[in-house]
Amino acid sequence: MDASTSGALGELPPYSVRCIDVDPVAEADGHYHVVAIETSDPDGGVTRWSLIQVISAVRDGERFKLDAGDGVQAVELEPAVCPRCSMATLTPAGPSDAGVEPCS
């Protein structure tokens, strides 16, 4: 990748989140744990990422964007800890109206 494919020198282009898988057991209990995501990649491919892979990639400088469309600004996913049970998950970095579909 060269600098012309990114927004700023040394900045990697973001992955666009297509869908999110959540833990159905936690969701039934009233909290939200992301277990995997699927992205549209900057190179045109599609990748399925486990929660651990996303957290590792974020630590390495990758960015994962949720896009609500309709002119609403995209927000990035970031690692988080569930406030109810202390499990690792992902959360939008800031307010989000992005309605990302569950992966099938």
N, C-alpha and C positions, 0 to 999 in steps of 0.2 A: 504494500500500500504506500502511496506517496502522499505528501502534504496536500496536494490538490483535491484529494477525496475526503478531507476532513474539514470541519468548521474552523479550526485554528491549528497553528503549527503544533504538531505532536499530539493533537487531540484525535481520538478514534471516533469514527462516525457511530451513531447509536444503532442498536438493534430495535426494531419496531415489534412490540408485543402483539401477537395475533390472537392468542388465547391463553387462559390460565387454568390449571387444574388445582383444585383445593381438596383438602382432606375431608371427606364426607362425614366422618365420625365427629370431628371437631366442629364442622359446620352445623351438624344436628344439635350439638351442645351449645351453640350460640357464639362460637368464635371462628375466625377465619385463618386457616393455615394454608399458604401456597405450598404445593408439593412439586410443581413443575410448570414450565411455560413453554410456549412455542413462539418462535420469532421469525420475522422476515429479516434476512440478513443484509448488511450493506452491499455484499457481493451478488445479491439476487437470489441466494439460496434460502432454504427454510431449515431451522434447527430446533430440536426439542431439547430443553435444558432441565435438569433436575434442580431442586432448590440449592443443593450444595454447589453445583456447577455455576449457578448464577451468582451466589455469594462470592465464590472464588474469582469469577470473572470481574465482578464489580471491584474487588480488592486489587485486581490487576489493571484497573482503569477503564474497563468496558462500561457502556451505558445501555440501559434498557428503557425505552420510552413507551408510555401509554398514550395513545392519541385518541381523544374523544371525537375528533372530526368537527365539522360545522364551525370552524373558526376558533374552537376552544383550544387553548394552549396545551401542548403535550407536557406530561410530567414524567419524571424518571422513577423507576422502581428502585428501592434501596432495601438492604437487609434490615430486619427489625426483630424484636422479641415480642411474642404475644403477651399482652399485659395480664391475661387471665391465667396462663399456665406456663409461662417462660419458655415456650418452644420457639425455635427459629422460624421465621416466615419472611415474606416480602411485603412492603407497603409503598404506596405512592409518596414521593418526597414533596409534600405540599398538597393543597386541596385538589381533588380530581373528580371530574364528572365522567371520566372514561368508563364506558360500559363494556368492558372486555368480556367476550363470550367464553364459556367453558370449552376446553379442548374436547374433541369427540374421540 
